[in-house]
Amino acid sequence: MIVLFSDYDVNRVIDTQQQHMAQEIRSYDQDALLNTDPGDLADYFAAKYRGDVPQLGEDVTTETSEIKIDASGDPRRHFLDSDPHYVPGIRLTYHVPFVGDHLFFRIRANTFSFCPPSARVGEHELQLVREAERLDTDDVKSWYGTTRRDIEQHLGWLRESVDPFNARLASVALTSIEQRRKRLLDARNLTEALGFPVCQRDAQVSPSISLAKKRIVVQPPQASPGVYAPEPQLAEKDFEGILQIINYMGLTMEKCPAAYETMKEEHLRSLFLVQLNGQYEGKASGETFNFKGKTDILISEKGKNVFIAECKFWTGPASLTAALDQLMSYLCWRDTKAALILFSKNRGFSSVLDQIPDLCKKHAQFKREESPATESTFRYVFHSPTDTNRNIHLAVLAFNILSHSSEELVE
């Protein structure tokens, strides 16, 4: 039996856990860090170092056993010596299962009581023990209820500190990862600028790291093989600029839908190409071959594709899934910025918008959601079909070009 919630301070535990995570990020293999998607790596570290405060289960069992109890201190008895005197007694043990990290039963929260409960702590269960010569049923039930509520209260106090720590852990990890990536890339750019051959080091295999958590093995995300070599990409501000041009054009169409609702996809695409070429000096093209097909809109710079987009009509959920598959098939490994432009001529445009997020998240290449720019623009990170560490930043922009004369319905 130990006194619970009394050995370690929760703030020191959290600080130590964050320091250990930062140290592992600093010592992580360089090429593995550069060849792994930062978001995936941050999620891995957050899962490994998060605090898992236990949750008590309801499948409680009990057992009783005979024991000997020292009665020498019983004021109702009188002994002529100071030796121990044992009498028959009974021990009742409640086996209370839990999920979570058993070490938290030794950690003191910022709010605590000066008389914490005691128990035996196993890896997956608590044992609450009551011993006496005789045990009264009502008294035991009352004691168990009070003790369990006391334990759950202490666990609740721990969550007040641990839950915010868990919520920010991925962001903290991502910041550390990005800072180290920048240092490594700056150092590699410096060695290239010096003009001398780079000293080749022996290839090293990154150690496999695993963490047993709730009986699930957490593995670090798989890094792309080889030495990291950066590829030129469209700057984020330029990507935002392209999307802004597309959005302005789409909003203009929505203000006068009757002028556009009879147009086919290729005609609507041409309107966007005019606007993009005005900004990007004729570098936007339509119906251009790329990888496995002809994409509707492609912007290139110095012979390299920097942006690819597809224009599609919404005719129901299947049309969006097919459009995503088509767009993804056009993207080769070096293509990392893309957009899907959806035109809806259906009544109930809100219903169309409601369906887009779930359909995108169900796609096989979906990784995570990013903050949307507007109520009808959705931002996601997909991965390349040939490399899960190669991210594709995808924007889905939906526009309503339904005129009052249209009678089409949402599918």
N, C-alpha and C positions, 0 to 999 in steps of 0.2 A: 504494500500500500504506500502510495506517495501523496503528498499534498499537491493538488493540481494548480495550474496557472500561477506559479510562484518562482520559477527558476530564471527566466530570461525576460528582458524588456522587449516589447513588440517593436518599438522604434529602432532599437539597435539591431534586431533581427532583420527588419526591412532594409536598413542601410547596408548591412553586411551582404544581404542577398543581392542588392543592386551593385555593390562593389565587385562581387564575384562574377556577375554577368558582364560588367564592363571589362574585367580582366580577361575573361574568355574571349570577348570580341577583339580585344587588343592582340591576343595571341593566336587568333584563328588564322589558318593557312591563307596566305595572301591571294593566291590564284583562286582558291575555293571561294573566298569572300568576294572577289571581283567577278567571278563567273556565276554567282548565285544571285537570283533576284533579291534585292534588299528587303522588300516587303515580306517575302517568304522566310528569309533568314531572321527578320525581326519577330515574326510570328513564332518561329521555332524557339528563340531565346525567351520570349514571353511565356510560352507554354512550359519551358523547362524551369524557369525561376519564379513563376507565380506562386503565391501562397494559397494553399488548399486547406482552408479552415474546415475541420470535421463537421459532418452533419449526422446527428444521431438517428439510428433506424428504429423501426417499430417492432421488429421481429425479436422481441426480448424473450429470453429463456431464464429459468431459475433452477438452482439445485441446492440441496441441503446435505450436510455431512455432520457426523458427530465429532466433537473436539473436546479437549480438556481446557478449562478456563481457570486461571489463577484467581482464587477468591480471597487472597490474603489482604487485599485492600478493601474488601467489602465492609462498610461500617456496621452492617447488621450481624457480622460474625466477629468473634473474639478468639484470637490465637495467642498462645503464650510465647511464641518465638517470631522471628522475622523471616523465616523460611517461606518459600512459596507453597501454597496449598491449593491443589487442583480439584475441581469438581466437574462432573459431566456437563456438557453444554452443546449448543447447536450453532452451526454456521450456515447462514443463508447467503447465496451469491446470485446476484442479478447479472446476466451476461447481456450487455447492451451493444449491438453492432453499430458501426459507424463507417462512413466513407470519408476519405480525406487523409491528411498528414497527421499521424499520431503525435508528432513532436509539438504540435500546437497545444496539447494539453499541459505542456510545461512552460508555456509563454504567458506572461502577464500583460494584459491589455492596459491602455491608458486609464480606463475606468475599471476598478476592481474592488473586491470586498476584502476585508482583513481576516476573514475566516473562510477561505475557499474550501471546497469539498475535497475529499480524498477518494482514491480509487486505485485499482490495479490497471495499468495501461498496456494493452497488447497492440499488435500492429493493425488489427481490424476490429477490436472490441474493447469496451470498458467492462471491468468487473467491480460492481458495487457490493460491498461485503458488510453484513451485519452479524455480530456474534453476541450471544448471551446464553444464560442458563435456560431461559424460556423466552420464546418470541410470541408476541401477540399479533394476530393477523391485521387488525385495524392499525396498530402502531407501526407495523412494518410497511403497510401500504402508504401510510402518511409519510413515513421517512423516505421511501423511494420516490414518491412524487415531489417532495421538497428538494431532495438531492438532485433529481434530474432537472428540475426547473432551474436550480442554481447553476448547474453545469451549462445548460443551454443559454442562460443569461451571460455567463462569461464568454461563451463562444460568440454570442451576438456582439459583445463589446470588442472582441478581436476583429470581427468582420468590419467594424466601423473604421479600422485602420487599414486592414488588408485589402478590402474591396477597392478603395481608391488607388492603392498601390498596383493592384492587378490591372486596373483600367488604363493606367498610364504606362505600363511596362513596355508594351510594344512600341509606343512612341519614343520612349527613352532609348530602347534598343536601336530603333531605326536611326535616331540622331547620332548615336555612337558609330553605327555602321557607316552612315554617310560621311561622317567626319574622317573615319579611317580610310574609306574609299578615296576621298579627295586627297589625303596625304599620300596614299600609294600612287595614285595617278599623277600627282604633281611630281613625285620622285621619278616615275618612269618617263614622264615627258622631259624631265631634266637630263636624264641619261641619254635620251635620244638626241637632244639638242647639243650635247657636247661633241657629237660626231665620232666618238670612239666605239668600237665593238663592245657590246654588253657582255660581261662575264657570265657564262652559262653555269648555272648551278645544277646539281643532280636533282632529277625529278623526285618529288616527295609525294607520298600518298597521304591525303588528309585522314587523320584517325576517325573512325566511326564513333559517333557519340550517341549514346542512348540513355533514356531516363525512364524508369518504370514509374508510371503515374496512373493510379486507378486501374492497374493491370493492363494498361495500354503502353506500348513501347513508342516513345517519341524519338524519331530520327531526324537529324538535320537534313534540310532540303538538299537534293542531289545537285552538285555543281556541274556545270558543263566542263568537259575534259580539256586539258591543255592549258597553256599559259594565256592569261587574259590579254586580248588585243582590242582596244576600243574602236568602235565603228562610229562614223559621223551620223548624227541624228538631227532631226528638226528640233530647234530650240522650243521650249515650252511656250514662250511668249509668242512665237510665230505660229505654233499650233493653235493657240488661243485666238490669234488674229484671223486665221483661216476660218475657224469655226464661227467667229463673229461675223465675217462676211457672209457665210452661208446662212446664218441666223437672220441677219438683216434682210437678205433676199427672200427668205421664207416668210418672214413677217410681212413684207411688202405684198407677197402673193396672197396671204390670208386676208389682207384688207380689201382686195378686189378679186375674190375667188372665181367669179364668172369668166374673167379673162383667161383663166388658166385651166379650168376644170376639163376642157375638151382636149388639152394637150397630152401627148404620150410621154413616156419616160425620157426618150431621147430629146424631145423638145424642151422639157423642163430642165434637163441636164445642161443644155446649151445656155440657158439663162444664167445658171450658176457659173459656167465656164467664162462667160463674158465678164462677170464681176471679178472672178479670181484672176483672169489674165490682166485686167486693168490694174490690179495690185501687184501681181508677180511677173509683169513684163513678158507676157506671152509664154510663160513656162508651164501653164496648165493645159492639158490636152484631154480629149475625150475618146472613148472607145479605143484605148491603147492596150496593146498586148503586154501582159505582165505575168510571169510565172505560168499559171495554168489557164489563163483566159484573158478576155478583154475587159478592163475595168472602165467604169463610166468617167471618172475624173482622176487624173494623175498629175501631181506637181513634182517636177524634178529640178535638181540643182547640180550642175557640173556632172551630169550623167548619172546621178544617183537619185532614186526615188525618195522623196521625203514625206509624201502624203498621198493616200489613195482613198477614194470614196465611191460608193454605189448609191444610185437613186432607185427607189422601189415604191410601188403602190401598196398600201395596206389592204389586203383582201381577207384578213383573218389571221389567227395565230400562226398557222402553218406558213403563211407568206413571210412572216418575220424570220422564222427559223430557217427557211430556205434562203432568205437573203443573207443571213449571217453566215451560213455555210458557204454560199457563193463568194462573199467578200473574203472570208478567211482563206478560201482556195486560191485567191489571187495574190495573197501576200507571201512573198518569199522571206527568208530568214532576216534579210536586212531591212524589211519594211516594218516600222514600229508605230506609225501614226496613221489612223484610219477613221473613216466616218461612214455611217449608214444614214442616208437621208430618206425619210419615210413621208409619203404623201397620202393623206386620208381624205377620201370623198364620202365618208360615212357619217350618218347622224350619230350622235353620242360620242363625240371625240374624247370625252373624259374616260369612257370605257376603253377606248383604244390605248390611251396613256396608262391606264391602270394595269393593262396586260403586259406592257413592254418589259418592266423590271423582272418579273418572274420568268418570262421566256428567255431573256438574256442570261439570267443566273443558271438556267438549266442547260445551257450550251456546254458542250464537252470541253471547250477551251476557256471557259470563264474562270477567273482567279479571284477577283474582288471588285467591289463597287467603289467608285470615287464620287466626290461631291458633285451633284448636278448643277449645271450653270443656270438653268431655268426650269420651270415646271414641265416643259415639253422637251428638254434636252437631258439625256442620261449619259453618264460617264462610267466606263468600266476599264478594267485591265484584263485582257485575255492573254493567253500564251501562244507562242508559235506552235503549229502542229508538229514540228520536228524538234523543238527544244523548249522544255517547260521553263527554263530560266530566261528565255528571250521574251520580253513583254511586248504586247501590242496595246497601245493606248487607243481605245475605241470610244467614239462619241456617236450616240444615236439621237438624231434630231428629227422630230416629228412635226409636220405642218398640216393644218386643216384647210383644204381648198374646196370645201363644200359650199355651193351657192344655195340660195333659197329655193331654186328650181329643182335641185337634185332630190331624188327619192330613194337613194341607196341606204341600206341599213347596215349597222354594225354586225359583223359575223362573230 
